[in-house]
């Protein structure tokens, strides 16, 4: 995914300030320093951030050059931060990009406690002393200076930032690491407010930044490591995962109820398997398992049961998001608040997702069940991640490592060579794993499936199939080539997760209100709102892209009518909410609400070979349960009206979960 908050700029004022600094510097002796951070995504080194620090009699200037290449797309950024001799911010300029899709040309200039700011098309002033100018997660150098500023100002509980907002910085402890047979002791900080959730920053006592673990403007994990210490990154990633889950473990116990026995009385049970409703149902749950379902109205409630009165409400199975990237701990509460009790993580950092899943499974974290799909890419300029395979030996080794560490699936990415795709699939199948992923460059969907792929991520690979035929902008269901394609997919039991919600926001006209896609947009955490509000296309581009979205919906309907298994997945976007939107888009495409609900319940459980335990509200299955205030079979948007979620014997309310991770509801 893409995007980030934009902090705009008063270029003329910044230019004047810079000119004054240059003149002053020519008269005074200067002292310079510099440093380099190595930039990583999915633990892969993809770029550098270099800063040079120049001191003079009036202050300090940090010139920062930041650049990485993400899947073949350069992301360059230049920033300049000027502070006074007392360490007070004077000006901040940032120009370039901070993700593949985001252009930045911003600045803040401060004089006499007044900040002159340009944000987008608006220019305004703020009278705010003691605020620090900072532009999201990058550059890391600015965060390093911000940390020093916070310390010098008596470590306030909240630090106001420019142009808007505030951050909370907390020193959370010390970490001792071993490097070249010597101990390295660093201070550990959490920083909240620059991104959604918390960043983790490690620095020495002099304030030198060693490691920053954050999320970039596409919601992907991003790490910045001081150059000589890069080999320590896997350990920092692992520790960040554990620390992040700990932030919510105690809070979740206060925000949930755990009971060995639970009785749910009086609701209408939605039977997703048979697509029917069963009124006046009473469920008895014991030790996280559905012990009995009674509709006679004469069910005996165990004396030790915690009773949930659900008269007038609707019971359905916990939802599944089959295209998640669980890249920060905050996703856990957000998913549960949306009724999502199981996710398939479609590619992540090895150490990170292992630690996250372990914390949740052991009761030390909050979140859904996680099914891990280990990503493998090929080598090349567009490669993603550090697990790359270009030959049989590398492919077999990667698959075995994932199997040995509890992964249930392999995800193939776009740069894998066609010959290696078959090797990966053969080894995965030998070890009992299934294979999903992108159709790699140089292949089409038929070739990918012929090589052994069981599932395919994203509807675009079906739309792009050479044999897909159109007539007057509409998928021609009567065309023999289309029929042949559908027959091929059905014969191979291929599973598709379309991710329509992702394509919708990428191609939406920026002139349209974002609430047309997400009616609860105002409740999203504040750092996420400008990210998504600025995601989309100008009207001309959106008009050109609209046929793709129309065809994608038609193709989903064609697949469904042809008996192809469709599973709901979002590829992130709005945390939790986008699964609801995915189901709404399936209904827009022509599926019934009952059909759409199956794509997020029984169908994913079945294709992941877990339908004996999950996917429906059935005696003997795990009690992953959602209670809705309205009937989603009458209107799929009623899926948004969740009142309670039950997982592992814990009863959660959506609002407390959302408040844990910064939502505004």
Protein Blocks (a to p, Z undefined) as FASTA:
>chain_A
ZZdddddddfklmmmmmmmmmmmmmmpccddddddddddeehiafbdcdddddddfkbcc
ddddddddeehiacdddddddddfkopafbdcdeddfbfkbccddddddeehiacddehj
bccddddehiacdehjbdfklmmmmmmmmmmnopaabdcddfbdcdddddfbdcdddeeh
iacdddddddehjbgcjddddddfkopafbdcdddfkopacddddfklmmmmmmmmmmmm
mmmmmmmmmmmmmmpccdfbdcdehiacddfknopadehiacddeehiafbdcfklpacc
dfkbccddfehiacddddddfbdcdfbfklmmmmmmnopabdcdebiafklmmmmmmmmm
nopagcdddddddddddedjkbgcjbdcfbfklmmmmmmmmmmnopabdcddfklcfklm
mmmmmmmmmnopaceddddehiafklmmmnopabdehjklmmmpmklcceehiacfkbmk
lmmmmmmmmmnopacdfklmmmmmmmpcfkbcfklmmmmlmmpcfklmmmmmmgccdfkl
mmmmmmmmmmmmmmmmmmmmnopacdddeklpaehjlmmmmmmmmmmnopafklmmmmmm
mmmmmmnopmmmgoiacehiacddcddfbdfklomklmmmcfbdceehiacdfklmmmmn
opaZZ
